[in-house]
Amino acid sequence: MKMMTVLPILVCASIALGAEVPPAQVQIDGAVLAAPEELRAGAAVLGYKAPGGPLVQIREGGNELICLATDPTKTAFNVACYHKDLEPFMARGRELLAQKVTGPRRNEVRFKEVEEGKLRMPKEPRTLYVLTGSSFDAASKKVENPYLRWVIYVPFATPESTGLSTKAVEGGPWLMGAGTAGAHIMINPPRK
């Protein structure tokens, strides 16, 4: 019974470790697609040097955005760009994931650290762009089945302070995490 449990884990680990890391320029080309076009050239990019390794800077930035390359161990394409003032919050999230702190507990830890003054979070709104798809063609720089959504962090915002509902609305804005350090406005366009 133990071997049957261990075998799928070994197969998944082999697949993940066997993934090839695309060249830095390919990672950059894909990562910046989440950003508004006029901000792409100046965005800093974090990418991968080894499969399953940590995100590292693969391009310095000249503007306010940081973009994350897609994880080469995953089959789907998933990139994000966010305002540099969100980096302490995002970096702490990655650190907690590496420590196997996931789900609601990950947010609880970060929110508490913000409230205690241990983790910096901007007081003004800051934007995160997320682009997903089924794959990325490096030659054409095109994402297959692209879906772009926006997240605007507004720490400690509430329905009363924003006039937004906390119920998800397809195509419209709504407030997620109301009243917390990670409160944010979600804008999910309808899927095609």
C-alpha atoms as one frame of an Amber mdcrd trajectory, in Angstrom:
protein
   0.000   0.000   0.000   2.831   2.411   0.814   4.428   1.893  -2.616   1.140
   2.747  -4.350   0.987   6.007  -2.395   4.640   6.902  -3.024   4.638   6.060
  -6.760   2.363   8.936  -7.905   4.418  11.370  -5.826   7.638  10.149  -7.449
   6.125  10.372 -10.932   4.929  13.963 -10.307   8.311  14.931  -8.870  10.090
  13.420 -11.891   7.875  15.343 -14.290   8.400  18.594 -12.375  12.164  18.136
 -12.156  12.356  17.058 -15.801  10.770  20.299 -17.013  13.028  22.518 -19.042
  13.367  26.147 -18.099  12.843  28.376 -21.123  15.545  30.945 -21.914  15.262
  34.189 -19.947  14.034  36.146 -22.988  11.168  33.681 -23.553  10.176  33.981
 -19.887  10.299  37.773 -20.155   8.258  37.821 -23.380   5.515  35.780 -21.740
   5.572  37.442 -18.315   5.087  41.005 -19.548   1.948  40.096 -21.529  -0.068
  40.552 -18.324   0.950  44.227 -18.143  -0.594  47.123 -20.033   1.279  47.442
 -23.333   2.865  50.805 -22.504   4.403  49.404 -19.275   5.854  46.145 -20.650
   9.278  47.385 -21.789  10.143  48.842 -18.377   8.798  46.123 -16.113  11.154
  44.105 -13.912  10.756  40.353 -14.434  11.177  37.492 -11.991  11.678  34.092
 -13.599  13.287  30.713 -13.130  16.842  29.434 -13.467  15.962  25.834 -12.545
  12.741  23.762 -12.591  11.057  23.948  -9.211  13.531  26.631  -8.137  12.684
  30.004  -6.635  11.755  33.065  -8.660  14.800  35.237  -9.287  15.229  38.538
 -11.079  15.944  37.915 -14.761  15.438  41.519 -15.888  15.815  44.796 -14.025
  12.946  47.214 -14.229  12.674  50.854 -15.099   9.085  51.511 -14.017   6.679
  50.575 -11.248   5.808  47.022 -12.375   7.189  43.613 -11.442   6.145  40.671
 -13.620   6.334  36.964 -12.784   7.129  34.354 -15.439   5.034  31.228 -15.772
   6.207  28.215 -13.763   7.942  25.782 -16.166   6.814  22.790 -14.088   3.142
  23.583 -14.829   1.386  22.845 -18.105  -0.927  25.874 -18.086   0.332  29.402
 -18.723  -0.028  31.749 -15.731   1.751  35.107 -15.421   1.179  38.197 -13.319
   2.385  41.776 -13.049   1.916  44.012 -10.043   2.959  47.381  -8.647   6.378
  47.217  -6.991   4.892  48.448  -3.686   3.139  45.062  -3.408   6.446  43.139
  -3.571   6.924  42.708   0.213   3.412  41.203   0.458   3.900  39.003  -2.631
   7.413  37.901  -1.638   6.133  36.913   1.821   3.392  34.889   0.142   6.008
  33.012  -1.924   8.109  32.457   1.193   5.137  30.978   3.047   4.320  28.702
   0.089   7.903  27.408   0.162   7.307  26.619   3.841   4.134  24.701   2.833
   1.834  27.328   4.388  -1.107  27.435   1.968  -4.759  28.366   1.635  -6.453
  30.649   4.164  -3.610  30.139   6.672  -1.146  31.833   4.274  -3.320  34.945
   4.155  -3.948  34.891   7.893  -0.202  35.004   8.541   0.379  37.870   6.110
  -2.627  39.889   7.279  -1.522  39.567  10.907   2.021  40.630   9.997   0.675
  43.709   8.188  -1.507  44.638  11.177   1.485  44.194  13.522   3.669  46.406
  11.308   6.038  43.543  10.438   5.044  43.477   6.765   4.685  46.583   4.612
   1.531  47.043   2.580   0.720  50.248   0.664  -2.118  52.347   2.023  -3.206
  53.531  -1.441  -4.640  51.275  -4.186  -2.145  49.152  -6.153  -2.888  46.959
  -9.174  -2.160  43.320 -10.009  -2.736  41.953 -13.531  -3.155  38.192 -14.042
  -3.026  36.500 -17.448  -3.743  32.798 -17.837  -4.042  30.509 -20.824  -3.652
  26.936 -21.953  -0.199  27.537 -23.502   2.284  30.125 -24.773   3.907  30.075
 -28.205   7.342  31.678 -27.800   7.828  32.229 -31.555   4.631  34.248 -32.035
   4.488  35.531 -28.424   0.831  34.496 -28.316  -1.134  32.905 -25.486  -3.672
  30.251 -26.413  -7.070  30.810 -24.751  -5.956  33.996 -22.954  -7.881  35.325
 -19.973  -6.826  38.614 -18.348  -8.234  39.785 -15.024  -7.446  42.682 -12.717
  -7.019  42.912  -8.968  -6.774  46.281  -7.230  -5.464  46.036  -3.682  -7.217
  48.454  -1.299  -6.047  47.407   2.185  -8.766  47.394   4.852 -11.460  48.521
   2.393 -15.042  47.549   3.176 -18.331  47.621   1.263 -19.139  50.777   3.230
 -15.891  52.549   2.265 -16.053  51.526  -1.409 -19.716  51.041  -2.270 -18.818
  47.596  -3.674 -20.560  44.300  -3.069 -18.659  41.327  -1.664 -20.517  38.990
  -4.030 -18.672  37.907  -7.182 -20.022  39.523 -10.317 -18.983  38.301 -13.750
 -17.709  41.253 -15.740 -18.070  43.711 -12.880 -16.043  44.772  -9.861 -16.547
  43.266  -6.426 -14.650  43.403  -3.122 -12.801  40.338  -1.859 -11.242  40.066
   1.610 -13.190  43.063   2.881 -11.765  44.688   5.995  -8.443  42.801   5.814
  -4.933  43.942   4.937  -5.350  42.065   1.652  -8.713  43.550   0.666  -8.895
  43.887  -3.101 -11.270  44.739  -5.889 -11.689  41.846  -8.337 -12.543  42.555
 -11.963 -13.139  39.360 -13.922 -14.320  39.920 -17.485 -16.770  37.363 -18.878
 -14.995  34.319 -20.341 -15.365  33.660 -24.043
